[in-house]
Amino acid sequence: MKNFKKIICSFIVISTLILVFTLSSFFRGTENSEAAIISVKTLTWNLVDSGKNLDWGGNSAYLSSFTSGVSTWNAYKPGVIRKDTLSTIEDVTISDYTEVSNTAGVASPSGTIRFNTHIMKNLDPTQKLNVATHELGHVLGLAHNVATDVMYEYVSNNVNLSINDKASYDAAYSKY
C-alpha cells in the first residue's frame, strides 16, 4: 500500500508539472501572437505619381537627413523615390521654415515637405533622420502609427522601418 501511495503522489506531481509547463508555454505563445498583430494605417492622399514614383526637388539644411530617409524607403521598395530631373515632374518640394512651435516637420497634400529649423537645429542626427523619414512616409501615403514605428507621431530615434511601417507602405503602394 505504501508503494501505491508513492506512485500516486509521484503521478500527481508529474502531472501537475506537465500541466504548469503546458499552460505557461500556451500563455507565452499567446503573448507573442498578440505582439505580432500588425497595425496598417494610411492617409487618404499621397504624392506618388501614376508611374508609381515620387520625384523630389528643392533644398534644405537637412538635405543629408532627407536623402538618408529616401534611402531607407527605397531599400524596402527600390526606385520609388527619385531626385527630380529635367525629364520628370516634381511631385514634392522640400524646404525649411522657422516657427516657434513643437512641430519638427510638415508634409502636405499640396506637394511640400517642410522642416522647422527652430526644432530641427536642436535634434541629434538620428532624430533628424527620423523626422525626414517620417515626413517622406506621409507623402508616400502613410498615417501616424505606434511608438515603435518611424511613423510614430512624435520625434523619436526610430529610423528603421518596422513591420507596421512596411505593411502600411504595402497598403498605400497598392493604391497608387
C-alpha positions as CSV (number, residue, x, y, z in Angstrom):
1,M,0.0,0.0,0.0
2,K,2.9,2.3,0.8
3,N,4.3,1.9,-2.7
4,F,0.9,2.5,-4.2
5,K,0.7,5.9,-2.4
6,K,4.2,6.9,-3.6
7,I,3.2,6.0,-7.2
8,I,0.0,8.0,-6.9
9,C,1.8,11.0,-5.3
10,S,4.6,10.9,-8.0
11,F,1.9,10.7,-10.7
12,I,0.1,13.8,-9.3
13,V,3.4,15.8,-9.0
14,I,4.5,14.9,-12.6
15,S,1.0,15.6,-14.0
16,T,1.0,19.0,-12.2
17,L,4.4,19.9,-13.6
18,I,3.4,18.9,-17.1
19,L,0.2,21.0,-16.8
20,V,2.1,24.0,-15.5
21,F,4.7,23.8,-18.3
22,T,2.0,23.3,-20.9
23,L,0.0,26.3,-19.7
24,S,3.0,28.6,-19.4
25,S,4.0,27.7,-22.9
26,F,0.5,28.4,-24.1
27,F,0.4,31.8,-22.5
28,R,3.8,32.7,-23.7
29,G,2.6,31.8,-27.2
30,T,-0.4,34.0,-26.8
31,E,1.6,37.0,-25.8
32,N,3.9,36.5,-28.8
33,S,0.8,36.3,-31.1
34,E,-0.6,39.5,-29.7
35,A,2.7,41.3,-30.2
36,A,2.6,40.2,-33.8
37,I,-0.6,42.0,-34.7
38,I,0.2,44.4,-37.5
39,S,-1.2,48.0,-37.5
40,V,-1.8,49.3,-41.0
41,K,-2.5,53.0,-41.2
42,T,-2.7,55.0,-44.4
43,L,-3.8,58.5,-45.4
44,T,-6.4,59.4,-47.9
45,W,-3.8,61.2,-50.0
46,N,-0.2,60.6,-51.3
47,L,2.1,62.4,-53.8
48,V,3.2,59.4,-55.8
49,D,2.5,59.8,-59.5
50,S,0.8,57.4,-61.9
51,G,4.1,55.8,-62.7
52,K,4.5,54.8,-59.0
53,N,7.3,57.3,-58.5
54,L,7.8,60.2,-56.1
55,D,10.1,62.7,-57.7
56,W,11.5,65.3,-55.3
57,G,13.3,68.6,-55.6
58,G,14.1,71.6,-53.6
59,N,16.7,72.3,-50.9
60,S,17.1,72.1,-47.1
61,A,19.6,72.5,-44.4
62,Y,18.7,68.9,-43.6
63,L,19.2,67.5,-47.1
64,S,21.6,64.8,-45.9
65,S,19.0,63.5,-43.4
66,F,16.4,63.7,-46.2
67,T,18.4,61.7,-48.7
68,S,19.2,59.1,-46.0
69,G,15.4,58.9,-45.4
70,V,15.0,58.4,-49.2
71,S,17.5,55.5,-49.0
72,T,15.6,53.9,-46.1
73,W,12.3,53.8,-48.0
74,N,14.0,52.8,-51.3
75,A,15.8,49.9,-49.5
76,Y,12.3,48.5,-49.0
77,K,10.8,49.4,-52.4
78,P,13.6,50.3,-54.7
79,G,13.4,53.2,-57.1
80,V,10.0,54.7,-55.9
81,I,11.5,57.9,-54.5
82,R,13.7,59.7,-57.0
83,K,15.6,63.0,-57.3
84,D,13.7,65.2,-59.8
85,T,15.4,65.5,-63.3
86,L,14.7,67.6,-66.4
87,S,12.6,64.7,-67.8
88,T,10.4,64.3,-64.7
89,I,7.7,66.4,-63.0
90,E,8.5,67.3,-59.4
91,D,5.9,65.6,-57.1
92,V,7.2,67.1,-53.8
93,T,9.4,70.1,-53.0
94,I,11.5,70.1,-49.8
95,S,12.3,73.4,-47.9
96,D,12.9,74.8,-44.5
97,Y,10.9,77.3,-42.4
98,T,11.2,78.8,-38.9
99,E,8.3,78.8,-36.5
100,V,8.3,78.7,-32.7
101,S,6.2,75.5,-32.3
102,N,6.6,71.9,-31.4
103,T,6.4,70.7,-35.0
104,A,9.7,69.5,-36.5
105,G,8.4,68.9,-40.0
106,V,5.3,69.1,-42.1
107,A,4.2,67.2,-45.2
108,S,1.2,68.5,-47.2
109,P,-1.0,67.2,-50.0
110,S,-0.2,70.3,-51.9
111,G,3.3,68.9,-52.6
112,T,5.7,70.0,-49.9
113,I,7.8,68.7,-47.1
114,R,9.0,71.5,-44.8
115,F,11.5,71.2,-41.9
116,N,11.2,73.6,-39.0
117,T,14.7,74.9,-38.3
118,H,13.5,76.1,-34.8
119,I,13.2,72.4,-33.8
120,M,15.5,70.6,-36.2
121,K,18.6,72.5,-35.2
122,N,18.3,71.1,-31.7
123,L,17.9,67.4,-32.7
124,D,20.6,64.9,-32.9
125,P,21.4,63.2,-36.3
126,T,19.3,60.1,-35.5
127,Q,16.3,62.3,-34.6
128,K,16.8,64.4,-37.8
129,L,16.8,61.2,-39.8
130,N,13.6,60.1,-38.1
131,V,11.8,63.4,-38.9
132,A,12.9,63.2,-42.6
133,T,12.0,59.5,-43.0
134,H,8.7,60.2,-41.2
135,E,7.7,63.1,-43.4
136,L,8.6,61.0,-46.5
137,G,6.2,58.4,-45.1
138,H,3.4,60.9,-45.2
139,V,3.9,61.8,-48.8
140,L,4.0,58.1,-49.6
141,G,0.5,57.9,-48.0
142,L,1.3,56.6,-44.5
143,A,-0.5,57.9,-41.4
144,H,0.7,58.1,-37.8
145,N,1.2,54.7,-36.1
146,V,2.5,53.3,-32.8
147,A,5.6,54.3,-30.7
148,T,7.9,51.6,-32.3
149,D,7.4,52.9,-35.8
150,V,9.1,55.6,-38.0
151,M,5.5,56.8,-38.4
152,Y,5.0,57.5,-34.7
153,E,3.6,61.0,-34.4
154,Y,6.4,62.3,-32.2
155,V,10.2,62.8,-32.8
156,S,11.9,59.5,-31.9
157,N,15.1,57.5,-32.5
158,N,13.1,55.1,-34.8
159,V,15.0,55.1,-38.2
160,N,14.5,51.6,-39.4
161,L,11.2,50.6,-40.9
162,S,9.1,48.5,-38.6
163,I,6.7,45.7,-39.6
164,N,3.9,48.3,-39.3
165,D,5.7,50.9,-41.5
166,K,6.3,48.2,-44.2
167,A,2.7,46.9,-44.0
168,S,1.3,50.4,-44.2
169,Y,3.6,51.2,-47.2
170,D,2.5,48.0,-48.9
171,A,-1.2,49.0,-48.4
172,A,-0.5,52.6,-49.7
173,Y,1.5,51.3,-52.6
174,S,-1.3,49.0,-53.7
175,K,-3.5,52.2,-54.2
176,Y,-1.0,54.1,-56.4
